[in-house]
Every structure is written in C-alpha cells, then in structure tokens.
Amino acid sequence: MISIALFNNKGGVGKTTLAYHLAHMLQRQGLRVLAADLDPQSNLTAAILDEEELEQLWGKNSELFAQHGYPEQRKLFTRTGEQRTIADAVRPILEGTGDATPIFPAQVSEGLWLLPGNLELSSFEDKLSAAWLSGYGGDQAAIRTTTAFHRIIEQGAKAVGAELVLIDVGPNLGAINRAALLAADAVLTPMAADLFSLKGLLNLGPTLREWRDKWQRLVRPHIPSTISAPDAAMAPLGYVIMQPEMRLDRPVRAYQRWLTRIPWVYGTAVLGHETWPDDNHSYEIATLRNYRSLMPLAHDARKPMFDLRTADGALGSTQKHVQTCYQEFQALAKQVLERAEQLPSRT
C-alpha cells in the first residue's frame, strides 16, 4: 500500500478537485483506492457524498430528516447509515478516554472508498500540537496521538484491501497537516503559476524536511513495536499545474513568467538541490487546463467531470471538453502510478 498526500501550503489551487478526480481515475486503472479526507473543511467528503448523506454523517440527531423516527427515510442513506468519520475515530484521544478507534471506509463505488472527514476535526489541532514536543521524550500517549491518522488510514486500507491511498489535507502548515503528512509515503503538489504558489513552495520544502528529520531522529527511536508508526518519508512526487481560465496554447505573459520559475523553485526549495540536477527528470507531472464550464454540471450530477453525459447537460462542444478532460486525467493517473511505483515498496 502506498499513500500519497495532495498538499500545497497555498489554498485555492484546485487541490480537492484534483484529489476527487484522480481518485476516480486511478480506480479506473484497476487499482483499489482509498481516499482519506484529513482537511477539517471536509470538501472532499462533501464532493463525494450528497447532502442527505452528509446530514446523516455529520448530524445524526438532526430533526431535519429524523431518520430514527421514519424507517423509510433511512433507506435514502445507503453509504452513511452506520458510518463514522475521522473526527469520530480520534475523539477518544481528544476526550482523554482512550486511543483512536478504527472506522470502516464508506464505499463510493467498486474499488473506491472514502474515510470521511468532519468539520469537528479542527478541534484536534491543539492536542496534536502539544503531542509533537512531548513525543521527543518518548511519551507514548503523545506518540499515539501523533500517529493516530497513520493508524486510522492503515487500518482502513487493510480493511478494504486498498493498494493506494490519496490523502487530502488543508492548505496550511499546522499540527493537523503535520500529522497527516507524516502518514504519507509521497507528496503530490497541485499548484497555480503565480507568486503565491511559488511562495508556498518556498515554505513547503524546508518544513517537510524539518518534520521528517525531527520525526526520524527524535521520535522514531522511542516508538515501541506495539505502536504502528509511519516512516514519514513524504517523498516529493512532483507537481501538477492547475491552469487558470485561459487558452492552454496561448498563456498570458504573467502566467508564462511564473511558469518558467516553478522548476527552479521546486528543485531548490522542495528537493533541496543547490543547483538543478542534470538528470533530465522533470518534476512537472502534468498541466491540467481549466474546466470551469464542466464543474457546475459535475456538481449537479454528483459525478466526475469526465463522466458527464448528454443527459447531464454536456451538449455539443461541451462533450468534446468532457472527452479531453478524460484523456488528461487518464494520462495524469498513469504518470502518478509510474512515479509511485518507483517509491520504496510498502506493505
């Protein structure tokens, strides 16, 4: 099992959209895929589940649907009837009553599952922040707290036989993201060609190296064999450029100016190279054009953009965009798989 986190310190670059579509496309390639929503905003969960399922998942005592009083209403909730979220899984740690508890992933489709997120996960931030420093001295309660996400993902992946895990995290360098990224074998960076994304890269690289070093040097040696803990590899897998709304073959001057700077910034800040290595290896995995015209249709149809049909409103030239979208995400998924296969094997 290989885990890949999608992360950029800069928000608004289409990270969750990329995670959602990449998860579906990787499943089309024959993989058993688990998506883990570790972003407290829970946008990936909201993209996958409909409003009734979210109501069942996040507001089990809501009077709006009153599912306990009306058995017929409960039949609507096919994926979330007994489902628990990642916030539910870590609640014993947060309340001081025990360790994280396993949750069984919700099945999205054949070969694709979701570990649902919850807005309540944000309350875990302070607990994780305090546990980080305590872990340096080998405090086992702190170590269990920091490794909670890793163990929840590991148990969920094992339960469904997932071969690849995609971890969606928020756009910051806080304690929740640190614990989430520690659980990742690799980090895929979605980004835009602008000043803010480049600034995000400058922060991202040194921070990941610092977290990796402190974990492996100060915490890892103190972890007993009874606690499953990550290696915190966080290997840079590469970046995907999410293009703004303009023609792909005629980028504007400002866009092109930032575009040419990305490889050097990624190489020095994220990879830690003093000079760009002469190995002909590009860390740009793909450039995805803007599909803003397809997004409303996909949202209403509750399906990926590349699955839109005429009945969903994808008429005329829009259907050509759907086909192009499928081809681009298919190529992206193949590239991600090729790079993932080059990582050290995981069990």
N, C-alpha and C positions, 0 to 999 in steps of 0.2 A: 504494500500500500504506500502510495506517495501522496503527500499533502502539499498543496500549492496555495499560498495566500495571495490574494489580489489586493495590492496596497499602494497608495500614494499619499504622502503627507498633505498634498493639496486636494481639496474636495472639488466636486463639480466636474470631474473629468469623464464621467460615464462608467465608473468602476462597477456599480451594481448591475447596470445594463450589460456590461461585458461578462460579469460572473454568471448572470442568468442565461445568456445566450450560449456562452461557452460550455456551461454545464449540460445544456440540452444537446449541443452539437457533439460533445465528447461521448455522450450516451449513444448518439447515432453511429459513432465509430466502433461500437460494440463493447464499450467499457461499462463497468458498473461504477456509477458516480454518486458520491455523497457531497451535497452542498451544506456547509455549516455557516449559519448566519451569526457572526460574532460582532456585528455592528449594532450598538444599542438602538440605533434608529430603525433597525429591522426592515430596511427597504427590500431586501431580497425575499424575505418571508412574505411581505405584502405583495410582491410581484408574482409570487408563485400561488399563494392562496387567495381565494376570493373573500369578499367582505364578511359573508356569513361564517366562513371557516375561521377568519381572524377573530370574529366576535366570540366564537366558541373557544378559540385557543387562548385569547387574552382576557376575556370577560366571562368566565364560566358562571358567574352568579347574576349576569345581566338579566333584567326584566324585559329587555327588548325582544329577545327570542324565547325566553322561558322554556328552554329545551327540556328541563326536568318535568315540567307540568304538561307538556304536549309531546307525547311519544312520536307523533307523525312529523313534528318539526325536527326531531333529532335525526331523522333519516336523511336530512339535507347534508349533514356533516359526515361525509364519507372518509375524510382523511384526518380529522381532528377530534373525533369523538372522545377518545381517551388519551389524546396527545398531550405531552408536556414539553415545555420549552427549555432552552439552555439556562435561562434565569431560574426556572424551577429546579434544575439539576444542581445549581450552586447555592440554592437557598439554605441548606443545612450548614454550609460553611459561613454564610453571611450571618445567620442567626446564632451561630456557635453551638449547634446541636449535633453536628456530625460532619461527615465527609460528603463530597459530591456524589450524587446518585446517577446511575445510568439512565438514559432516555432512549427509547426506540425511535429511530428516524421515521418520519412520515413519508409514505411512498408517493412520489409525484407522478411517475409513470414507470413502465417496465424498465428496470435498470437505472433509475434515478430516484434518489431520496433526499430529504431535507431534514437537518437538525434545526428546528425553528428558533428564531430569535424572539426577543421580547424587550420592550422599552424599559422594563424593570431591571434589565441587566446593568444599566448605568449605576445602580446603587452598589455594585460590586467593585467599583473603581477604588474607593478608599481602602477597602480590605486588601485588594491586590497591591496597592501602593505600599502599605505597611509591611506586607509579607515579603516584599522584594529584599529589603535590607535585612530582615530577620533571617532570611534564607542563607545569608552569607555565613552565619554561625552554625548552620545545620539544624535550625529549628524545624522539626518535622511537620508541625501544624502549618508553618509558613510555606514549606515545600509542597504540601498537599494543596494549599490554596493556589500557589503559582502554577502547579501542574494540572489544575482541575480541567481546564479547557482541553489540554492534550489528552487526558484520560477519557473525557466525555466523547471526544472525536474518535479516539482509538476504539472504545467500546462500541460506539455506533457503527463505525466502519466494519468491525468484526461481525456485528450482528447481521448485517446485510451483505457481507462479502464484497465490500467496495474495494475497487482497485485504485481509485484516485479520489482524493478529497479536495474540493475547492473551498477555501475559507475566505469569506467576505468580511472585511474589517472596516472600521470608520477611518476618516481622514485626519488622524492626529497621532501624536507620539506619547499618549497616556498609558496608564498601567494596564487597562483592558487590552489595548492593542499590543502591548509588550508581551503579555501572557499568550495572546492569540498567535503572534508571530513566532514566539518560541516553539510553538507546536508545528511550525511549517518547515518542510524539507526545502522548499524553494519559495521565492517571492517573485511574482509577476507584476510589473508596474504599468498600469494604464496611465496615460498622460496626454496633455494637450501641448501643442507647440507654442508656449507662451512663457513669459517671465515667471509667473507664479509656479508653474510646474517645474521649471529649472531650479527655482529656489527650493521647492520641495525635495528635489533630488539631492541638493547640497546638504539638507538636513537629514535625509533618509539614510544615506550611506554610512556616515560616521556613527549614527545612532545604532544602526543594526550591528555594526562591528563591535561597538561598546557592549551592547546587550549580550552578544554571542560570547565575547571574551569573559565577561563577568560571570555568566552562567556556567560556562565550561571550566573556568578556573576557580571560582569561589564557591559555587553552589553544587555543581555536579559531583565533586568528590565526596560530599557529605550525604548524598541521597542513598538510602538503603535499598536493597534489591526488592523489597516489598512494595516500593512505590514506583510505578511506571513513569518514567520521565523522558522528555524529548532531548535530542542532541542539540537542538537549537541551531541547526545547520543554516537555515534561512539563505540558501544559495541564490544569488541573483540569476533568475531565469532569462531575463530580458525585459523589454518594454514594448507596449502596444500604443501607437499614436492614435488617439481618437480625434478625428479631423473636425474642425468647425464647419459651419454651414456655408460651403462654397464649392466650386468645382474642383475635383480632385486633381485634374491635369493642369490647372492654372491657379496655383496658390497665390494669394496676395503677397506683397513684398514683406510685410511684417511677419506673416506666418513663415515664409521661407527663411527669414533671418533667424528666427528662433529654432526652426527645424534643423538648420546646419550646426547649431551649437549643442544639440542634445547628445550626440555620440561622445563628444569630448567630456561633457559634464557627467554623463553616466559612467564613463570609463574611469574618470578620476575620483568622483565622489562616491559612487556606489561600489565599483570594483576595486577602488583603491590603487589604481595604476598611477605612477608618477608621469609616465608617458604612455601614449596609446600603443598597445602591443601590435606588432606586425604579424598577426596570425590570420588575417582575412576573415575573422569571425565577427559577424555583425550581431549586436545585441538587440537590434530592432527586429522584432518578430513579425510585425505587420503594421500597416496603416489602414485603419478602417474608416471609410467615408461616412459622412453624416447621413443618417436615415430618419431624420426627424419627421418626415412625412408619413413614415410607417408606424411610428411609435403610438399615436392615438389609436390606430386600428388594432395594433397588437395588444394594447392595454384592454380595449373593449372586448376583444376576442379571447383574452386570457391565454395567449399562446405566443411563442417567439415570432419575431418579425419575419423570419424566413419560412414560417409555416402558414402565412396568410394566404387565403384563397379568395376567389371571386365573391363567394358568399359572405366573406368578412369585410368586403368593401374594397379589396385590392383589384381595381378595374383598370383596363387599358395599360398605359405606360407604367402604372404602379406595379403591375405584375412583373414587369422587367426588373424593377428595383428589388422586388422580393427574390427573384432568381439570382441577381447579383449579390444580394445580402447572403443568401445560402452559400454561394461559391466562396465568398470572402471568409465567412465563419468556418466553413469546411477546411479551407487552407490554413486558417489560424489554428484550428484544433489539431491538425496534423503536425504543424510546427511545434506546438506546445507539447504534444506527445513525444516527438523526436527529442526535444530537449530534456523532457522529464526522464526519458529512458537513459540518458547519459548521466543522471544523478546516481549516487550510490544506492543500491537496492535496499528497499525497506520491507519489513515483514508485517 
